[in-house]
Amino acid sequence: MGLDPVDQRPLLARYDLDRAAQTLSHESIAARRSGGLWRWHELLPVRRWESVLYLGEGGTPLQAAPRLGSWLGLTALTVKRESLNPTGSFKARGMAVAVSRAVELGARHLVAPSAGNAGGALAAYAAAAGVRATVVMPVDAPPANQVEVLATGADLLLLDGLISDCGRLARAIADDAGAFDLSTLKEPYRVEGKKTMGLELAEQLDWKVPDAIIYPTGGGTGIVGMWKAFDELEAIGLLGAERPRMFCVQAAGCAPIVRAFHEGARFAAPWPNAATAASGLRVPGAVGDFLILDAMRNSGGSAVAVAEPDIVQMQGRLGSLGLGYVSLETAAATAGLRALLESGLVSRDESIVVFDTGAGFKSEPAPIPTPRVIPNDEDFWRQEVLPGFRRRGA
Ligand SMILES: Cc1ncc(COP(=O)(O)O)c(C=O)c1O
């Protein structure tokens, strides 16, 4: 299965929602205390429990970020901590579901292009299933992503090109070797895994939605998945008709969706010479572009691009404000929120959810001043080190 053979656009999964509503209620979901995203199995495509590959994905906290909130002057800011997923990013959700389903349907060799995190997640879940995985990454993908693919026993191909070129090579491998192509939105089930972020969010907010969702966007499956989640929850009576405004954040060096949004275009033209250190956002063209644009437009949201230095600076700022070491993509989303506040598209008293989509350890490390190495010599410590720590006046 790939794109729709009629129009070459993504296929989306549909469920028997009347049947789902028979077992999925506010009470039944509250009673399911473990199982991460698989608590929502009625709205997922995997048919048999034995097919489920569970490494702990989903069920991430929605946390208050008081120091960040007060720095930005916000009263109701929360952060969805996707970086706590098993492979350190929200990509684990999509791959958990897509690999479980692909293997359930008989696939034994999986292939995907990846900016980094999706490849690591594919490798992890393919290993859990005991099937072969091949990951095609741009040559400048973060080293941590390359290592995790190799460490989990998958094949890694580094291509001298962009993620879109990796997609072409992945397709060629699929056609030639009979591997199953798990490219973003070119099969219908990765987005089903990402959808669970929206399901969880509604539950965590006591079956309400926030005023605004801020999401760092590359291929856009996070936004598309959550938008689908809200519709399905409404259809089964777990949520009302209200929707959050969806805001997509991209890097100034690769902002095809932002440009298309502001030009009023239906589709996003490919971005030439895509460049940003936030590798998950280095996606010059997204096959689900119109779905992302629809979600923003239908929700009254918008799209914003942030400058490269702002992304790197924000990563440090978030660390010092208590969010831990977050990915450059998370930093981009937060820099985007700041820009949205300045432009008045989001206001300070609204309930806002920023997605922390990945851990800092997965990103290209920021340049830092090299810390000095101290000799293992107590006299040296007393003379040269400790005076620098002494309380003033002591
Ligand atoms: C950490 C992180 N955040 C955000 C994104 C963008 O996600 P999407 O491609 O679903 O828009 C990626 C994609 O690789 C990512 O790895």
The ligand as a Gaussian input file, in Angstrom:
#p B3LYP/6-31G(d) Opt

LIG

0 1
 C       12.189000      16.105000      16.947000
 C       11.329000      16.353000      15.748000
 N       10.408000      17.323000      15.818000
 C        9.596000      17.614000      14.771000
 C        9.709000      16.926000      13.574000
 C        8.781000      17.264000      12.446000
 O        7.763000      16.326000      12.431000
 P        6.805000      16.101000      11.199000
 O        7.681000      15.590000      10.090000
 O        5.787000      15.130000      11.629000
 O        6.226000      17.427000      10.849000
 C       10.651000      15.896000      13.449000
 C       10.788000      15.126000      12.200000
 O       11.743000      14.438000      11.959000
 C       11.476000      15.599000      14.570000
 O       12.382000      14.619000      14.525000

